[in-house]
């Protein structure tokens, strides 16, 4: 004979089970993106650098020269306005990357930049805006170290987020953050 749960216990257990199945199904329905999917097919960051160099070789420039400083500023400006793929706006997606915390308390983060490689945004220049995603979570995500590798699932928006660490070309309201390992 089965055990009878008093009150709404059985209902709550059933509701939790349905929620868990729905959450799993939603994750499975997410479009899995790779970082190159966030760049328009006809856009190439190397072309931007070549245009900024205007026929010169980067090795010809002294790092501290006014010309090299102007080139770096021009390049960074072009990268902070890198075009996004508008067709991704509003899509439910999954993307793996590294966490650069923005808003955190103790060992939990609620806002971060998701970047494609370890160390991005710490060094100059940061990645192009179309290679940075601003992530906001409803539930704090525990971090164990700087630049944790995660997989995020949520709704992607082709909406810029400006930040001193790096300008993001996309924002994401995340429904799920989980550790990632390949």
TORPA-4810 file (N, C-alpha, C, O; in nm, 3 decimals):
<nodes>
NODE_1_0.085_-0.117_0.000_0.000_0.000_0.000_0.089_0.124_0.000_0.187_0.129_0.074_X
NODE_2_0.057_0.224_-0.083_0.137_0.346_-0.095_0.120_0.436_0.024_0.023_0.427_0.099_X
NODE_3_0.217_0.524_0.041_0.214_0.619_0.150_0.130_0.740_0.110_0.147_0.793_0.001_X
NODE_4_0.042_0.783_0.197_-0.045_0.896_0.167_0.019_1.022_0.224_0.060_1.025_0.340_X
NODE_5_0.026_1.128_0.139_0.086_1.254_0.183_-0.024_1.346_0.232_-0.125_1.363_0.163_X
NODE_6_-0.008_1.406_0.348_-0.111_1.496_0.400_-0.115_1.627_0.321_-0.014_1.667_0.263_X
NODE_7_-0.228_1.690_0.318_-0.244_1.822_0.256_-0.211_1.821_0.108_-0.254_1.732_0.035_X
NODE_8_-0.135_1.920_0.065_-0.101_1.935_-0.076_0.035_1.875_-0.109_0.088_1.900_-0.218_X
NODE_9_0.092_1.798_-0.020_0.225_1.742_-0.041_0.237_1.666_-0.172_0.333_1.687_-0.247_X
NODE_10_0.140_1.579_-0.202_0.144_1.503_-0.326_0.135_1.595_-0.446_0.204_1.573_-0.546_X
NODE_11_0.051_1.698_-0.436_0.038_1.795_-0.545_0.169_1.870_-0.565_0.214_1.889_-0.679_X
NODE_12_0.232_1.912_-0.454_0.358_1.986_-0.464_0.466_1.901_-0.527_0.544_1.949_-0.610_X
NODE_13_0.472_1.774_-0.488_0.571_1.684_-0.545_0.547_1.666_-0.695_0.642_1.667_-0.773_X
NODE_14_0.421_1.649_-0.734_0.387_1.635_-0.875_0.420_1.763_-0.951_0.476_1.757_-1.061_X
NODE_15_0.387_1.878_-0.895_0.417_2.006_-0.960_0.567_2.023_-0.977_0.613_2.070_-1.081_X
NODE_16_0.645_1.986_-0.875_0.790_1.997_-0.887_0.842_1.906_-0.997_0.929_1.946_-1.074_X
NODE_17_0.788_1.786_-1.006_0.829_1.691_-1.110_0.798_1.745_-1.249_0.880_1.734_-1.340_X
NODE_18_0.680_1.804_-1.265_0.643_1.864_-1.395_0.734_1.981_-1.428_0.775_1.998_-1.543_X
NODE_19_0.767_2.063_-1.328_0.859_2.176_-1.350_0.995_2.126_-1.394_1.054_2.181_-1.487_X
NODE_20_1.046_2.021_-1.328_1.178_1.967_-1.362_1.179_1.913_-1.505_1.276_1.934_-1.578_X
NODE_21_1.074_1.845_-1.545_1.065_1.793_-1.681_1.058_1.909_-1.780_1.123_1.904_-1.885_X
NODE_22_0.981_2.013_-1.748_0.970_2.129_-1.837_1.104_2.201_-1.849_1.141_2.245_-1.958_X
NODE_23_1.177_2.214_-1.739_1.308_2.280_-1.743_1.406_2.200_-1.828_1.482_2.258_-1.905_X
NODE_24_1.404_2.069_-1.814_1.492_1.984_-1.893_1.455_1.994_-2.041_1.543_2.004_-2.126_X
NODE_25_1.327_1.991_-2.072_1.281_2.001_-2.211_1.321_2.137_-2.269_1.361_2.144_-2.386_X
NODE_26_1.309_2.244_-2.190_1.345_2.377_-2.238_1.493_2.384_-2.272_1.530_2.442_-2.374_X
NODE_27_1.577_2.325_-2.188_1.721_2.323_-2.215_1.749_2.246_-2.343_1.833_2.285_-2.423_X
NODE_28_1.678_2.135_-2.360_1.698_2.055_-2.480_1.651_2.128_-2.604_1.702_2.103_-2.713_X
NODE_29_1.555_2.219_-2.592_1.504_2.295_-2.706_1.588_2.416_-2.738_1.565_2.482_-2.840_X
NODE_30_1.684_2.448_-2.654_1.769_2.564_-2.676_1.860_2.539_-2.796_1.912_2.429_-2.814_X
NODE_31_1.878_2.641_-2.877_1.969_2.632_-2.991_2.112_2.643_-2.938_2.145_2.742_-2.873_X
NODE_32_2.194_2.546_-2.964_2.332_2.548_-2.917_2.415_2.636_-3.012_2.424_2.609_-3.131_X
NODE_33_2.474_2.742_-2.955_2.554_2.835_-3.034_2.702_2.813_-3.009_2.743_2.769_-2.902_X
NODE_34_2.780_2.845_-3.108_2.925_2.856_-3.097_2.956_3.005_-3.110_2.874_3.081_-3.163_X
NODE_35_3.071_3.047_-3.063_3.104_3.190_-3.063_3.102_3.250_-3.203_3.062_3.365_-3.220_X
NODE_36_3.145_3.175_-3.303_3.146_3.229_-3.439_3.004_3.256_-3.490_2.986_3.336_-3.582_X
NODE_37_2.903_3.191_-3.430_2.764_3.217_-3.469_2.720_3.359_-3.432_2.622_3.409_-3.487_X
NODE_38_2.791_3.423_-3.340_2.754_3.557_-3.295_2.809_3.667_-3.385_2.778_3.784_-3.367_X
NODE_39_2.892_3.629_-3.483_2.949_3.726_-3.578_2.878_3.712_-3.712_2.857_3.601_-3.760_X
NODE_40_2.840_3.826_-3.773_2.784_3.817_-3.908_2.884_3.749_-4.003_3.005_3.768_-3.991_X
NODE_41_2.833_3.672_-4.095_2.918_3.595_-4.187_3.013_3.685_-4.266_3.126_3.647_-4.293_X
NODE_42_2.967_3.804_-4.302_3.049_3.893_-4.385_3.139_3.988_-4.305_3.199_4.079_-4.362_X
NODE_43_3.149_3.968_-4.173_3.232_4.055_-4.089_3.355_3.979_-4.044_3.345_3.865_-3.998_X
NODE_44_3.471_4.042_-4.055_3.597_3.979_-4.017_3.680_4.078_-3.937_3.713_4.185_-3.989_X
NODE_45_3.714_4.048_-3.811_3.790_4.143_-3.730_3.929_4.173_-3.788_3.983_4.281_-3.765_X
NODE_46_3.986_4.082_-3.863_4.116_4.107_-3.925_4.108_4.219_-4.028_4.202_4.297_-4.044_X
NODE_47_3.996_4.227_-4.098_3.974_4.334_-4.196_3.971_4.469_-4.126_4.022_4.568_-4.179_X
NODE_48_3.911_4.473_-4.008_3.905_4.598_-3.930_4.047_4.643_-3.894_4.079_4.761_-3.905_X
NODE_49_4.131_4.549_-3.851_4.269_4.581_-3.816_4.347_4.627_-3.939_4.421_4.724_-3.932_X
NODE_50_4.330_4.559_-4.050_4.399_4.598_-4.174_4.360_4.739_-4.215_4.444_4.818_-4.258_X
NODE_51_4.231_4.771_-4.202_4.183_4.905_-4.237_4.245_5.008_-4.144_4.286_5.115_-4.189_X
NODE_52_4.253_4.978_-4.015_4.311_5.071_-3.919_4.460_5.092_-3.946_4.511_5.203_-3.931_X
NODE_53_4.529_4.986_-3.986_4.673_4.996_-4.016_4.700_5.077_-4.143_4.807_5.136_-4.158_X
NODE_54_4.602_5.080_-4.233_4.612_5.160_-4.355_4.742_5.132_-4.432_4.815_5.223_-4.469_X
NODE_55_4.768_5.003_-4.455_4.884_4.963_-4.535_5.014_4.945_-4.457_5.111_4.895_-4.513_X
NODE_56_5.017_4.984_-4.332_5.138_4.969_-4.250_5.139_4.831_-4.185_5.037_4.763_-4.179_X
NODE_57_5.254_4.790_-4.139_5.268_4.667_-4.063_5.271_4.704_-3.915_5.337_4.800_-3.875_X
NODE_58_5.199_4.629_-3.833_5.195_4.656_-3.689_5.335_4.652_-3.629_5.364_4.726_-3.535_X
NODE_59_5.421_4.566_-3.682_5.557_4.554_-3.628_5.642_4.678_-3.653_5.746_4.696_-3.589_X
NODE_60_5.598_4.765_-3.743_5.671_4.889_-3.773_5.646_4.997_-3.668_5.721_5.094_-3.661_X
NODE_61_5.543_4.980_-3.589_5.503_5.084_-3.493_5.564_5.059_-3.356_5.573_4.945_-3.310_X
NODE_62_5.606_5.165_-3.292_5.652_5.158_-3.154_5.529_5.165_-3.064_5.442_5.250_-3.085_X
NODE_63_5.519_5.078_-2.964_5.401_5.072_-2.879_5.362_5.205_-2.818_5.244_5.237_-2.806_X
NODE_64_5.461_5.284_-2.779_5.432_5.409_-2.710_5.417_5.529_-2.805_5.393_5.641_-2.759_X
NODE_65_5.432_5.507_-2.933_5.423_5.618_-3.028_5.280_5.669_-3.038_5.185_5.593_-3.019_X
NODE_66_5.263_5.798_-3.067_5.128_5.853_-3.083_5.050_5.781_-3.194_4.929_5.763_-3.183_X
NODE_67_5.119_5.741_-3.299_5.052_5.670_-3.409_5.000_5.534_-3.362_4.888_5.495_-3.398_X
NODE_68_5.079_5.461_-3.284_5.036_5.332_-3.232_4.920_5.350_-3.134_4.827_5.270_-3.134_X
NODE_69_4.925_5.452_-3.051_4.816_5.479_-2.957_4.687_5.514_-3.031_4.579_5.468_-2.993_X
NODE_70_4.698_5.595_-3.138_4.580_5.630_-3.218_4.523_5.504_-3.283_4.402_5.484_-3.285_X
NODE_71_4.611_5.420_-3.337_4.569_5.297_-3.401_4.494_5.207_-3.302_4.390_5.151_-3.335_X
NODE_72_4.547_5.193_-3.182_4.483_5.111_-3.080_4.345_5.166_-3.045_4.249_5.090_-3.034_X
NODE_73_4.335_5.299_-3.028_4.206_5.359_-2.996_4.107_5.341_-3.110_3.989_5.313_-3.086_X
NODE_74_4.153_5.357_-3.234_4.065_5.337_-3.351_4.016_5.193_-3.357_3.898_5.166_-3.382_X
NODE_75_4.109_5.101_-3.335_4.074_4.959_-3.340_3.975_4.923_-3.228_3.876_4.854_-3.253_X
NODE_76_4.001_4.970_-3.106_3.912_4.941_-2.994_3.773_5.000_-3.017_3.672_4.939_-2.981_X
NODE_77_3.768_5.118_-3.076_3.640_5.180_-3.106_3.563_5.096_-3.207_3.442_5.074_-3.192_X
NODE_78_3.632_5.049_-3.309_3.566_4.965_-3.410_3.520_4.832_-3.348_3.414_4.782_-3.384_X
NODE_79_3.598_4.777_-3.257_3.561_4.649_-3.195_3.444_4.665_-3.099_3.363_4.573_-3.084_X
NODE_80_3.433_4.781_-3.034_3.322_4.801_-2.938_3.188_4.820_-3.010_3.083_4.814_-2.947_X
NODE_81_3.193_4.843_-3.140_3.070_4.858_-3.218_3.058_4.746_-3.323_2.989_4.762_-3.423_X
NODE_82_3.127_4.635_-3.300_3.122_4.523_-3.394_2.977_4.480_-3.415_2.900_4.473_-3.320_X
NODE_83_2.940_4.452_-3.538_2.800_4.417_-3.568_2.759_4.282_-3.509_2.840_4.191_-3.494_X
NODE_84_2.632_4.273_-3.475_2.575_4.149_-3.420_2.489_4.082_-3.526_2.459_4.141_-3.630_X
NODE_85_2.448_3.960_-3.498_2.358_3.886_-3.586_2.215_3.911_-3.536_2.171_3.850_-3.439_X
NODE_86_2.145_4.001_-3.603_2.011_4.043_-3.560_1.913_3.926_-3.555_1.819_3.929_-3.475_X
NODE_87_1.932_3.825_-3.639_1.842_3.710_-3.643_1.843_3.630_-3.513_1.751_3.553_-3.486_X
NODE_88_1.947_3.648_-3.432_1.955_3.577_-3.303_1.871_3.644_-3.195_1.846_3.585_-3.090_X
NODE_89_1.827_3.767_-3.220_1.751_3.842_-3.121_1.623_3.768_-3.082_1.541_3.735_-3.167_X
NODE_90_1.609_3.741_-2.952_1.490_3.677_-2.899_1.494_3.525_-2.902_1.400_3.460_-2.858_X
NODE_91_1.602_3.466_-2.954_1.611_3.320_-2.959_1.653_3.262_-2.824_1.729_3.323_-2.749_X
NODE_92_1.602_3.144_-2.797_1.637_3.070_-2.676_1.759_2.986_-2.711_1.751_2.896_-2.794_X
NODE_93_1.873_3.017_-2.646_2.001_2.958_-2.688_2.080_2.904_-2.569_2.047_2.926_-2.452_X
NODE_94_2.185_2.831_-2.605_2.280_2.778_-2.508_2.419_2.812_-2.561_2.448_2.793_-2.679_X
NODE_95_2.506_2.864_-2.471_2.639_2.907_-2.512_2.736_2.881_-2.398_2.706_2.910_-2.282_X
NODE_96_2.852_2.828_-2.430_2.955_2.802_-2.329_3.063_2.909_-2.339_3.095_2.956_-2.448_X
NODE_97_3.118_2.948_-2.225_3.223_3.048_-2.222_3.278_3.065_-2.082_3.259_2.980_-1.996_X
NODE_98_3.347_3.176_-2.061_3.410_3.204_-1.933_3.343_3.322_-1.864_3.299_3.416_-1.930_X
NODE_99_3.335_3.315_-1.732_3.268_3.416_-1.650_3.366_3.526_-1.611_3.473_3.500_-1.557_X
NODE_100_3.327_3.649_-1.639_3.397_3.766_-1.588_3.297_3.839_-1.499_3.213_3.913_-1.549_X
NODE_101_3.303_3.818_-1.365_3.201_3.871_-1.274_3.192_4.024_-1.277_3.293_4.094_-1.283_X
NODE_102_3.069_4.073_-1.273_3.042_4.217_-1.263_2.974_4.249_-1.131_3.014_4.344_-1.062_X
NODE_103_2.874_4.172_-1.096_2.795_4.194_-0.974_2.795_4.065_-0.895_2.739_3.964_-0.938_X
NODE_104_2.859_4.067_-0.779_2.865_3.945_-0.701_2.871_3.977_-0.553_2.909_4.086_-0.511_X
NODE_105_2.832_3.878_-0.476_2.837_3.888_-0.330_2.904_3.763_-0.278_2.853_3.653_-0.296_X
NODE_106_3.016_3.780_-0.216_3.089_3.663_-0.165_3.137_3.576_-0.279_3.220_3.616_-0.361_X
NODE_107_3.083_3.456_-0.284_3.122_3.360_-0.388_3.008_3.331_-0.485_3.003_3.223_-0.544_X
NODE_108_2.918_3.426_-0.502_2.806_3.410_-0.594_2.799_3.531_-0.686_2.828_3.643_-0.647_X
NODE_109_2.760_3.504_-0.809_2.753_3.610_-0.910_2.612_3.616_-0.968_2.549_3.512_-0.990_X
NODE_110_2.563_3.737_-0.992_2.431_3.755_-1.053_2.440_3.826_-1.187_2.347_3.819_-1.268_X
NODE_111_2.551_3.894_-1.212_2.573_3.961_-1.340_2.717_3.936_-1.381_2.810_3.950_-1.300_X
NODE_112_2.736_3.900_-1.507_2.872_3.878_-1.554_2.880_3.893_-1.705_2.778_3.892_-1.775_X
NODE_113_3.001_3.907_-1.754_3.026_3.903_-1.897_3.066_3.761_-1.930_3.152_3.703_-1.863_X
NODE_114_3.004_3.705_-2.031_3.043_3.575_-2.082_3.134_3.601_-2.201_3.096_3.670_-2.296_X
NODE_115_3.253_3.545_-2.196_3.354_3.570_-2.299_3.403_3.437_-2.355_3.393_3.333_-2.289_X
NODE_116_3.458_3.440_-2.478_3.492_3.314_-2.545_3.619_3.245_-2.499_3.636_3.126_-2.522_X
NODE_117_3.709_3.318_-2.434_3.835_3.255_-2.394_3.882_3.311_-2.261_3.846_3.423_-2.222_X
NODE_118_3.961_3.232_-2.192_4.015_3.268_-2.062_4.101_3.394_-2.075_4.187_3.402_-2.164_X
NODE_119_4.080_3.492_-1.988_4.161_3.613_-1.987_4.107_3.725_-2.073_4.164_3.834_-2.073_X
NODE_120_3.999_3.701_-2.146_3.941_3.807_-2.229_3.898_3.923_-2.140_3.853_3.901_-2.027_X
NODE_121_3.912_4.042_-2.187_3.872_4.166_-2.119_3.969_4.208_-2.010_3.959_4.320_-1.959_X
NODE_122_4.062_4.124_-1.973_4.163_4.165_-1.876_4.276_4.235_-1.950_4.336_4.330_-1.899_X
NODE_123_4.303_4.189_-2.069_4.409_4.247_-2.151_4.349_4.341_-2.254_4.231_4.331_-2.287_X
NODE_124_4.431_4.433_-2.304_4.387_4.527_-2.406_4.439_4.477_-2.539_4.554_4.435_-2.546_X
NODE_125_4.361_4.479_-2.643_4.220_4.516_-2.646_4.130_4.398_-2.607_4.170_4.282_-2.619_X
NODE_126_4.009_4.430_-2.559_3.913_4.324_-2.528_3.861_4.264_-2.659_3.886_4.319_-2.767_X
NODE_127_3.789_4.153_-2.652_3.730_4.096_-2.773_3.629_4.194_-2.834_3.584_4.286_-2.767_X
NODE_128_3.594_4.174_-2.961_3.491_4.258_-3.022_3.359_4.242_-2.946_3.335_4.140_-2.881_X
NODE_129_3.275_4.344_-2.955_3.147_4.343_-2.883_3.062_4.222_-2.919_2.988_4.172_-2.835_X
NODE_130_3.072_4.174_-3.042_2.991_4.058_-3.081_3.048_3.927_-3.028_2.997_3.819_-3.060_X
NODE_131_3.152_3.937_-2.947_3.210_3.819_-2.881_3.203_3.833_-2.729_3.276_3.764_-2.657_X
NODE_132_3.116_3.921_-2.682_3.094_3.940_-2.538_2.943_3.943_-2.515_2.869_4.014_-2.584_X
NODE_133_2.897_3.865_-2.417_2.755_3.860_-2.383_2.740_3.903_-2.237_2.802_3.846_-2.148_X
NODE_134_2.657_4.004_-2.215_2.624_4.046_-2.079_2.514_3.952_-2.028_2.409_3.938_-2.091_X
NODE_135_2.539_3.888_-1.914_2.447_3.790_-1.858_2.394_3.838_-1.724_2.470_3.886_-1.639_X
NODE_136_2.264_3.826_-1.707_2.199_3.858_-1.581_2.119_3.735_-1.539_2.040_3.681_-1.617_X
NODE_137_2.142_3.693_-1.415_2.071_3.575_-1.364_1.973_3.617_-1.255_1.997_3.712_-1.182_X
NODE_138_1.864_3.545_-1.246_1.767_3.570_-1.139_1.817_3.507_-1.010_1.797_3.562_-0.901_X
NODE_139_1.882_3.394_-1.023_1.933_3.322_-0.907_2.085_3.331_-0.911_2.147_3.307_-1.015_X
NODE_140_2.146_3.364_-0.798_2.292_3.376_-0.791_2.357_3.243_-0.827_2.310_3.136_-0.789_X
NODE_141_2.466_3.254_-0.902_2.541_3.135_-0.943_2.671_3.130_-0.861_2.745_3.229_-0.858_X
NODE_142_2.700_3.017_-0.796_2.822_3.007_-0.716_2.946_2.998_-0.807_2.950_2.918_-0.900_X
NODE_143_3.045_3.082_-0.778_3.169_3.076_-0.855_3.280_3.024_-0.765_3.285_3.053_-0.646_X
NODE_144_3.368_2.948_-0.826_3.477_2.889_-0.749_3.609_2.959_-0.776_3.704_2.944_-0.699_X
NODE_145_3.615_3.033_-0.883_3.739_3.103_-0.917_3.716_3.202_-1.028_3.610_3.204_-1.091_X
NODE_146_3.815_3.285_-1.050_3.805_3.384_-1.157_3.799_3.309_-1.290_3.873_3.214_-1.313_X
NODE_147_3.711_3.352_-1.374_3.694_3.295_-1.507_3.652_3.149_-1.504_3.714_3.065_-1.570_X
NODE_148_3.548_3.118_-1.428_3.490_2.985_-1.433_3.438_2.960_-1.575_3.391_3.051_-1.642_X
NODE_149_3.446_2.836_-1.617_3.391_2.796_-1.747_3.248_2.747_-1.723_3.225_2.657_-1.641_X
NODE_150_3.151_2.808_-1.794_3.010_2.775_-1.773_2.939_2.757_-1.906_2.989_2.794_-2.012_X
NODE_151_2.821_2.700_-1.896_2.729_2.696_-2.009_2.603_2.765_-1.963_2.546_2.730_-1.859_X
NODE_152_2.558_2.864_-2.040_2.438_2.939_-2.004_2.328_2.908_-2.104_2.353_2.885_-2.222_X
NODE_153_2.205_2.907_-2.054_2.088_2.885_-2.137_1.991_2.997_-2.106_1.961_3.025_-1.990_X
NODE_154_1.941_3.062_-2.211_1.847_3.170_-2.191_1.811_3.239_-2.320_1.844_3.192_-2.429_X
NODE_155_1.743_3.351_-2.307_1.699_3.427_-2.423_1.803_3.534_-2.456_1.834_3.620_-2.375_X
NODE_156_1.855_3.525_-2.578_1.958_3.616_-2.625_1.893_3.738_-2.689_1.795_3.727_-2.762_X
NODE_157_1.948_3.854_-2.660_1.899_3.978_-2.720_2.015_4.049_-2.790_2.125_4.058_-2.735_X
NODE_158_1.990_4.097_-2.908_2.090_4.174_-2.983_2.084_4.317_-2.930_2.042_4.410_-2.999_X
NODE_159_2.129_4.332_-2.806_2.120_4.459_-2.734_2.254_4.484_-2.666_2.304_4.398_-2.593_X
NODE_160_2.312_4.599_-2.690_2.445_4.632_-2.636_2.438_4.657_-2.485_2.336_4.699_-2.430_X
NODE_161_2.551_4.629_-2.421_2.571_4.660_-2.280_2.711_4.717_-2.269_2.809_4.647_-2.295_X
NODE_162_2.722_4.843_-2.230_2.851_4.911_-2.224_2.911_4.897_-2.086_2.844_4.918_-1.984_X
NODE_163_3.041_4.861_-2.083_3.109_4.837_-1.957_3.257_4.868_-1.975_3.311_4.851_-2.085_X
NODE_164_3.323_4.914_-1.870_3.465_4.946_-1.878_3.551_4.825_-1.911_3.657_4.839_-1.973_X
NODE_165_3.507_4.705_-1.871_3.585_4.584_-1.898_3.573_4.538_-2.042_3.662_4.470_-2.093_X
NODE_166_3.466_4.574_-2.107_3.442_4.536_-2.246_3.296_4.559_-2.280_3.208_4.528_-2.200_X
NODE_167_3.271_4.612_-2.398_3.134_4.638_-2.440_3.075_4.512_-2.502_3.133_4.454_-2.594_X
NODE_168_2.960_4.471_-2.451_2.893_4.351_-2.499_2.796_4.389_-2.611_2.723_4.487_-2.601_X
NODE_169_2.795_4.309_-2.716_2.701_4.329_-2.826_2.568_4.262_-2.800_2.468_4.294_-2.863_X
NODE_170_2.568_4.168_-2.705_2.447_4.092_-2.673_2.421_4.096_-2.523_2.513_4.116_-2.443_X
NODE_171_2.295_4.077_-2.486_2.258_4.057_-2.347_2.177_3.928_-2.339_2.117_3.885_-2.438_X
NODE_172_2.175_3.867_-2.222_2.100_3.743_-2.206_2.037_3.737_-2.068_2.103_3.755_-1.966_X
NODE_173_1.906_3.710_-2.068_1.836_3.676_-1.944_1.848_3.526_-1.932_1.791_3.452_-2.013_X
NODE_174_1.920_3.480_-1.833_1.955_3.339_-1.823_1.857_3.263_-1.736_1.818_3.308_-1.628_X
NODE_175_1.817_3.147_-1.785_1.733_3.059_-1.705_1.814_2.949_-1.640_1.770_2.886_-1.543_X
NODE_176_1.935_2.924_-1.692_2.017_2.817_-1.637_2.165_2.847_-1.659_2.207_2.882_-1.770_X
NODE_177_2.243_2.834_-1.553_2.389_2.843_-1.559_2.442_2.714_-1.497_2.402_2.676_-1.387_X
NODE_178_2.532_2.649_-1.567_2.588_2.525_-1.515_2.737_2.519_-1.549_2.781_2.578_-1.648_X
NODE_179_2.814_2.447_-1.469_2.956_2.433_-1.500_2.972_2.366_-1.638_2.889_2.285_-1.679_X
NODE_180_3.077_2.403_-1.707_3.101_2.347_-1.840_3.240_2.284_-1.845_3.338_2.341_-1.797_X
NODE_181_3.245_2.168_-1.902_3.374_2.106_-1.930_3.357_2.027_-2.058_3.257_1.958_-2.078_X
NODE_182_3.454_2.038_-2.144_3.445_1.972_-2.273_3.484_1.828_-2.267_3.482_1.759_-2.369_X
</nodes>
